[in-house]
Amino acid sequence: MFASILFCMYTTMGAT
């Protein structure tokens, strides 16, 4: 779902 992509992008941005 869209939430999955949103979470993935959010975590990736927050990872750095």
PDB file of N, CA, C, O and CB in Angstrom:
ATOM      1  N   MET A   1       0.831  -1.210   0.000  1.00  0.00           N
ATOM      2  CA  MET A   1       0.000   0.000   0.000  1.00  0.00           C
ATOM      3  C   MET A   1       0.870   1.266   0.000  1.00  0.00           C
ATOM      4  O   MET A   1       2.095   1.201   0.108  1.00  0.00           O
ATOM      5  CB  MET A   1      -0.942   0.002   1.227  1.00  0.00           C
ATOM      6  N   PHE A   2       0.218   2.382  -0.120  1.00  0.00           N
ATOM      7  CA  PHE A   2       0.945   3.660  -0.162  1.00  0.00           C
ATOM      8  C   PHE A   2       1.726   3.901   1.136  1.00  0.00           C
ATOM      9  O   PHE A   2       2.821   4.462   1.124  1.00  0.00           O
ATOM     10  CB  PHE A   2      -0.038   4.825  -0.408  1.00  0.00           C
ATOM     11  N   ALA A   3       1.140   3.467   2.246  1.00  0.00           N
ATOM     12  CA  ALA A   3       1.789   3.658   3.551  1.00  0.00           C
ATOM     13  C   ALA A   3       3.153   2.977   3.564  1.00  0.00           C
ATOM     14  O   ALA A   3       4.099   3.471   4.177  1.00  0.00           O
ATOM     15  CB  ALA A   3       0.901   3.103   4.694  1.00  0.00           C
ATOM     16  N   SER A   4       3.244   1.843   2.884  1.00  0.00           N
ATOM     17  CA  SER A   4       4.507   1.088   2.856  1.00  0.00           C
ATOM     18  C   SER A   4       5.602   1.923   2.199  1.00  0.00           C
ATOM     19  O   SER A   4       6.722   2.005   2.703  1.00  0.00           O
ATOM     20  CB  SER A   4       4.329  -0.259   2.099  1.00  0.00           C
ATOM     21  N   ILE A   5       5.264   2.540   1.071  1.00  0.00           N
ATOM     22  CA  ILE A   5       6.246   3.358   0.344  1.00  0.00           C
ATOM     23  C   ILE A   5       6.586   4.603   1.159  1.00  0.00           C
ATOM     24  O   ILE A   5       7.743   5.015   1.233  1.00  0.00           O
ATOM     25  CB  ILE A   5       5.704   3.759  -1.060  1.00  0.00           C
ATOM     26  N   LEU A   6       5.565   5.190   1.763  1.00  0.00           N
ATOM     27  CA  LEU A   6       5.771   6.392   2.562  1.00  0.00           C
ATOM     28  C   LEU A   6       6.702   6.109   3.724  1.00  0.00           C
ATOM     29  O   LEU A   6       7.613   6.883   4.015  1.00  0.00           O
ATOM     30  CB  LEU A   6       4.438   6.933   3.074  1.00  0.00           C
ATOM     31  N   PHE A   7       6.458   4.995   4.376  1.00  0.00           N
ATOM     32  CA  PHE A   7       7.289   4.616   5.522  1.00  0.00           C
ATOM     33  C   PHE A   7       8.720   4.360   5.094  1.00  0.00           C
ATOM     34  O   PHE A   7       9.668   4.772   5.763  1.00  0.00           O
ATOM     35  CB  PHE A   7       6.722   3.377   6.211  1.00  0.00           C
ATOM     36  N   CYS A   8       8.865   3.677   3.972  1.00  0.00           N
ATOM     37  CA  CYS A   8      10.200   3.357   3.449  1.00  0.00           C
ATOM     38  C   CYS A   8      10.976   4.634   3.154  1.00  0.00           C
ATOM     39  O   CYS A   8      12.145   4.756   3.518  1.00  0.00           O
ATOM     40  CB  CYS A   8      10.094   2.491   2.173  1.00  0.00           C
ATOM     41  N   MET A   9      10.326   5.576   2.499  1.00  0.00           N
ATOM     42  CA  MET A   9      10.976   6.838   2.147  1.00  0.00           C
ATOM     43  C   MET A   9      11.279   7.641   3.403  1.00  0.00           C
ATOM     44  O   MET A   9      12.336   8.261   3.518  1.00  0.00           O
ATOM     45  CB  MET A   9      10.093   7.658   1.186  1.00  0.00           C
ATOM     46  N   TYR A  10      10.335   7.621   4.346  1.00  0.00           N
ATOM     47  CA  TYR A  10      10.500   8.371   5.584  1.00  0.00           C
ATOM     48  C   TYR A  10      11.691   7.862   6.391  1.00  0.00           C
ATOM     49  O   TYR A  10      12.497   8.639   6.902  1.00  0.00           O
ATOM     50  CB  TYR A  10       9.229   8.291   6.421  1.00  0.00           C
ATOM     51  N   THR A  11      11.780   6.532   6.492  1.00  0.00           N
ATOM     52  CA  THR A  11      12.876   5.929   7.252  1.00  0.00           C
ATOM     53  C   THR A  11      14.209   6.175   6.549  1.00  0.00           C
ATOM     54  O   THR A  11      15.219   6.426   7.206  1.00  0.00           O
ATOM     55  CB  THR A  11      12.639   4.413   7.439  1.00  0.00           C
ATOM     56  N   THR A  12      14.217   6.105   5.242  1.00  0.00           N
ATOM     57  CA  THR A  12      15.439   6.325   4.470  1.00  0.00           C
ATOM     58  C   THR A  12      15.929   7.757   4.665  1.00  0.00           C
ATOM     59  O   THR A  12      17.131   7.989   4.798  1.00  0.00           O
ATOM     60  CB  THR A  12      15.200   6.035   2.969  1.00  0.00           C
ATOM     61  N   MET A  13      15.020   8.700   4.681  1.00  0.00           N
ATOM     62  CA  MET A  13      15.400  10.110   4.865  1.00  0.00           C
ATOM     63  C   MET A  13      15.858  10.355   6.296  1.00  0.00           C
ATOM     64  O   MET A  13      16.753  11.164   6.540  1.00  0.00           O
ATOM     65  CB  MET A  13      14.220  11.045   4.517  1.00  0.00           C
ATOM     66  N   GLY A  14      15.245   9.661   7.228  1.00  0.00           N
ATOM     67  CA  GLY A  14      15.587   9.834   8.637  1.00  0.00           C
ATOM     68  C   GLY A  14      16.835   9.036   9.009  1.00  0.00           C
ATOM     69  O   GLY A  14      17.492   9.316  10.011  1.00  0.00           O
ATOM     70  N   ALA A  15      17.151   8.025   8.172  1.00  0.00           N
ATOM     71  CA  ALA A  15      18.322   7.200   8.449  1.00  0.00           C
ATOM     72  C   ALA A  15      19.592   8.032   8.322  1.00  0.00           C
ATOM     73  O   ALA A  15      20.529   7.885   9.107  1.00  0.00           O
ATOM     74  CB  ALA A  15      18.374   5.990   7.498  1.00  0.00           C
ATOM     75  N   THR A  16      19.606   8.908   7.320  1.00  0.00           N
ATOM     76  CA  THR A  16      20.763   9.752   7.080  1.00  0.00           C
ATOM     77  C   THR A  16      20.630  10.988   7.946  1.00  0.00           C
ATOM     78  O   THR A  16      21.498  11.860   7.915  1.00  0.00           O
ATOM     79  CB  THR A  16      20.892  10.129   5.575  1.00  0.00           C
TER      80      THR A  16
END
